[in-house]
Amino acid sequence: MRGVFLLLLRTGLRLAAERCLVTRPRKEMKSEMPLEMRACPGCGLEMPPSERSYDRKFCASPECWSVFEEVLAVEFQNPVLFGQAHQLTVDTYAVQHAGGRHPDKSVCIHLVGLHLALERGVAPVEVPRQLQRLAKRASWPHLEPPVQRASLTVCDVALAASPHAHALRVREWAAQVWRVWSPHHERARHLAEDLVRPAERIVRRRKKMAGV
């Protein structure tokens, strides 16, 4: 959390540091000069423009990406928190920032990551190994980002007051993003079938046909 506020304070805009505005409606500011803000094209997070550049594949603003980096730094510094939340943080951020130059492969893989963690109950530390297997797939569908956005963003995670609150907020954020991507849930489940061994896949299909 401290890093996020330092980032905002470095822009010289103390008011924004105190508010860390997100996609919720903004109240009218009392100051005579309106505070200039830039919205992230992926999640809608509003922050004062910085001088940072951004050339990554995600559909994100430089400011939003900076907050994401701060969150990752917090997770890397705490082994327990890393195991509880890191992969879910990465998958959620990636899916929430689909669109633009974000490759179809990346969007699909991270959406399957959410499916594994939230629907199948796979432990976050076990998800990367599964996604590495999935990444060998030759072709990937294009998943159009839903119009609706999750109300939570990475900024809400950054403002968590403790590691426990951080892990809970990541889980809540991930659940929101997964819900708004409901039009593509079946596609994610279908892609996840590639992770099932052939023999097990046959058994599952037979059970499904039998209505079991």
N, C-alpha and C positions, 0 to 999 in steps of 0.2 A: 504494500500500500504506500509506503513512504516513497518508493521510487516513482510511482505514478504522480504523486503530488510534486516531487522534485522536477519531474519532466514538465509539468504544467507551469511550475513556478519559473522555470528557465525561460519560458516564453514571455515573462513579465506580466502575465495575466493572472493575478492572484484570485480574482473572482471565479474564474473558471476552475482553478485548482480547488477551491472550496466546494464547488458544485459538481464537478465531473459529470457534465450533462450527458444524458443518454437519449433514447428515442421517445421518452415520455414528453408530453406537452410542456413547453417552457413557460414559466411565469414571466410577466413583464418585469424588466429590469428597472431599477430605480435610477440608475445613472442616465445622464442625458445622452451620452454616446453609446449606441448599441454595441454589444460585444460581438465581434466577428467570430463566427464558428464555421467549422468544416465538418460535414457529415460523412461518415464512412459509407461507401457505396454498397458494402456488403451487409452490415448489421445496423447502420443508422446512427452509430455512436457519434455524438457531436463533441468536438474539442476545438480549442483555438488552433489555428494553423501554425505549424512549426516550420523550421527550415530543413527538417529531415527529408531525405529522399526515400523513395520506395520503388523497388524494381522486382519484387517477388511475384509469384504466380497467383497468389490469392487476390480476390477482388476486395481490397482493403485500402484504407487511407494510411498515410505514414504515421499519423498519430495513433490510430487504432493498433497498428502493428507494433508500435513502441510499447503500448500497454500490454499487449500479448507477450512481448519479450520480457517485460517485468514479471509477469505471472509465471512464465517458464523459469526465470531465475529463482523465484521463491520456491518452486517445486524442486529444482535441482539441488537446492541447499538443504532440503529436508527429505532424507531417504524414505521415511514412512509416508509422507505426503506424496512423494513421487510415485510410489507404488499404488497409492489409493486413487490418484487423480490425473497424473500426467498424460497418459494415453487418451483419456476421456477429454482432457483439455484440448489436446491437439486435434482429435477427431471432430469435436464440437466446433472449434474455431474454423477448421477447414470447411466443414459443411455450411456453416453460417456465412462463409465468404466465398460461396460458389458464384459463378458468373464471370463475365469479362474474359481474361486470358487463362482462367483457372482450368487446367486440363480435365477432360472427362474422366480419365483414369483416376486422378486424385480425388475428385468428388465422389466417385463410386466407392473407392476403397475406404475412405473415411466414413461414408454413410454406412457401409457394412460394419465398420468398427463400432458405430453407435448401436447398430442392430445386435451385434454380438454381446456388447456390454449391457444394454438395457432390456433386450428381449430374451436373450439366451442365458444371461447371467454369467457370462465369461468374465473372469477376473481381469481388470485392466492390464496387469502385467503379462497376461497370456495372449492378449489381443494382437500385439505386434507380430508374433510368430505366425498367427493365422493370416494376418494381412499380407505377410511376405509370401505366403503360398498363393494367395489370391492374386498378387501382383504379376504372376507369371501368365495370366490370362492374355490372349492375343488381341481381343477387341473389347471396346467399352461403349455402352450406350450413352447418349447425351441426356442428362437430367436437367430439365429447366428449373431454375430456382423458383420456389413458390412465391406468390405475391405477398402473402402474409409473412411477417417477421416475428421472431421471438422477442419478447420484451426485455429479456436479460441479455447482457453482452459481457465481453471479457472484462469490462470496467467493473461490473458488479463483483466479479471474482477478485479483482485487484483490491477492492475495498473491504474484503473479508478481514475480520479482526483477529483471527487465529487460524492455525492450521486446520483445526476441526471444522471451523466455519468455512474455510476455503474449500475443503473437500465436499462439504454439503452443498455449497453454492455451485461448484462445478457439476455436481450430479443434477441439481435443479436446472441449471442452464442447459445441460445436455438433453434432459427430458423435454424441455421446451422446444429446442431446435428439432429434436426427433419428431415431436408432435406436428410441427408446422410442415415437415417434410412427408406427411402422411400420404400424399399422392404417389410417392415413390417407395413406399414401404414394401410392396410386393416385389418390386424390382430388386431392392436390397436383399430381400429374403431369397430370391432366385439366385442372385450372385453368390450368396453365402452357401448355396448348395454345392458350389465348386469345392468347398472345404470339406465336404462329407466324402468319406471313402466310398468307392463304387459299390461295394457289397452293402454297406449301410444305406446308400442312396436307393438301392433296389428295394430294400426292406421298407423304407419310408414310403416309397411310391406305392407299394402293394398295400400298405396299411391305409394310405390315403384313398386308394381306389375302393378298398373294402369298407371305408367309412369308420375305421378304427381310430 
